[in-house]
Amino acid sequence: MNNQAVAKIRMHQRSQQCLWCGLVSLLTLIGVPFAMLALAARGDRDFFFGLCFFFAVLSLAGFPFALATVVMSVKVRGSEKKLWNAARPYRILGAVCAMLNIIASSVVTAIVSFLIVNRNLFGG
């Protein structure tokens, strides 16, 4: 195979990886309602608060996937200037999912930080 064909195959594979990583990164969107429920239940129901807080923090595991998606998307976009990418919609959809994740991660991190600062979680 010539170099151009190999570059197109790599670009197509990375575009698909952008989509999959972007979809996995949407895990953080699940944490937004849990963070809001933890914020609402911070008064008297400790078990429910702890459960919601746990799921909100756990949902932040999608953030590294969003960062990987953004990096891959930038690299593939640079390749698209030279070659046509048949999987461009995959790359774009993955990047959109990653951006939604970054916004959701910011919301969850802000709420969790507020809860940690305003409640002594680890001391009783």
C-alpha positions as CSV (number, residue, x, y, z in Angstrom):
1,M,0.0,0.0,0.0
2,N,1.1,3.5,-0.6
3,N,1.5,6.1,2.2
4,Q,-1.7,8.0,1.2
5,A,-3.8,4.9,1.6
6,V,-2.2,4.1,5.0
7,A,-2.8,7.7,6.2
8,K,-6.5,7.5,5.1
9,I,-7.0,4.2,7.0
10,R,-5.4,5.6,10.1
11,M,-7.5,8.8,9.8
12,H,-10.7,6.7,9.5
13,Q,-9.7,4.5,12.5
14,R,-9.0,7.6,14.6
15,S,-12.3,9.1,13.6
16,Q,-14.0,6.0,14.9
17,Q,-12.0,6.1,18.1
18,C,-13.1,9.7,18.5
19,L,-16.7,8.6,18.3
20,W,-16.3,5.8,20.8
21,C,-14.3,7.8,23.3
22,G,-16.8,10.6,23.0
23,L,-19.7,8.3,23.7
24,V,-18.0,6.7,26.7
25,S,-17.2,10.2,28.0
26,L,-21.0,10.9,28.2
27,L,-20.9,8.9,31.4
28,T,-20.4,12.2,33.2
29,L,-23.9,13.4,32.1
30,I,-25.3,10.8,34.4
31,G,-23.5,12.5,37.3
32,V,-25.2,15.8,36.9
33,P,-28.6,14.7,38.3
34,F,-26.9,12.8,41.1
35,A,-24.9,15.8,42.0
36,M,-28.0,17.9,42.1
37,L,-29.8,15.3,44.2
38,A,-26.9,15.2,46.6
39,L,-27.1,19.0,46.9
40,A,-30.8,18.8,47.6
41,A,-30.4,15.9,50.2
42,R,-27.5,17.3,52.1
43,G,-29.7,18.0,55.1
44,D,-30.9,15.0,57.0
45,R,-30.8,11.8,54.8
46,D,-27.2,10.7,55.1
47,F,-27.5,7.4,53.2
48,F,-29.2,9.0,50.2
49,F,-26.8,11.9,50.2
50,G,-23.8,9.5,50.3
51,L,-25.2,7.4,47.5
52,C,-25.8,10.4,45.3
53,F,-22.5,11.9,46.1
54,F,-20.7,8.6,45.3
55,F,-22.4,8.4,41.9
56,A,-21.7,12.0,41.1
57,V,-17.9,11.5,41.9
58,L,-17.9,8.2,40.0
59,S,-19.3,9.8,36.9
60,L,-16.2,12.0,36.6
61,A,-14.4,8.9,35.2
62,G,-15.6,9.9,31.8
63,F,-13.5,13.1,31.8
64,P,-10.2,11.4,30.6
65,F,-12.1,10.0,27.7
66,A,-13.2,13.5,26.8
67,L,-9.6,14.8,26.9
68,A,-8.5,11.8,24.7
69,T,-11.3,12.6,22.2
70,V,-10.3,16.2,21.9
71,V,-6.7,15.4,21.3
72,M,-7.5,12.7,18.7
73,S,-10.0,15.1,17.0
74,V,-7.4,17.8,16.7
75,K,-4.9,15.4,15.2
76,V,-7.4,14.0,12.7
77,R,-8.6,17.5,11.8
78,G,-5.0,18.3,10.9
79,S,-4.9,15.3,8.6
80,E,-8.2,16.3,7.0
81,K,-6.6,19.3,5.5
82,K,-4.5,17.0,3.3
83,L,-6.8,14.1,2.7
84,W,-10.5,13.6,2.5
85,N,-12.0,11.8,5.5
86,A,-15.0,9.6,4.9
87,A,-15.5,9.3,8.7
88,R,-15.6,13.0,9.4
89,P,-19.2,12.9,10.9
90,Y,-17.8,10.3,13.5
91,R,-15.1,12.7,14.5
92,I,-17.5,15.6,14.8
93,L,-20.0,13.7,16.8
94,G,-17.3,12.4,19.1
95,A,-16.0,16.0,19.6
96,V,-19.5,17.3,20.4
97,C,-19.9,14.5,23.0
98,A,-16.5,15.4,24.5
99,M,-17.5,19.1,24.7
100,L,-20.8,18.1,26.5
101,N,-18.7,16.0,28.8
102,I,-16.4,18.9,29.7
103,I,-19.4,21.1,30.5
104,A,-21.0,18.4,32.6
105,S,-17.7,17.7,34.3
106,S,-17.4,21.4,35.2
107,V,-20.9,21.4,36.7
108,V,-20.4,18.1,38.7
109,T,-17.0,19.3,39.9
110,A,-18.4,22.6,41.1
111,I,-21.3,21.0,43.0
112,V,-19.1,18.3,44.5
113,S,-16.5,21.0,45.6
114,F,-19.3,23.0,47.1
115,L,-20.5,20.0,49.0
116,I,-17.1,19.1,50.3
117,V,-16.4,22.7,51.4
118,N,-19.7,23.1,53.1
119,R,-20.0,19.8,54.8
120,N,-17.5,17.9,56.9
121,L,-17.8,14.6,54.8
122,F,-14.8,12.9,56.3
123,G,-15.0,13.9,59.9
124,G,-18.6,12.9,60.8
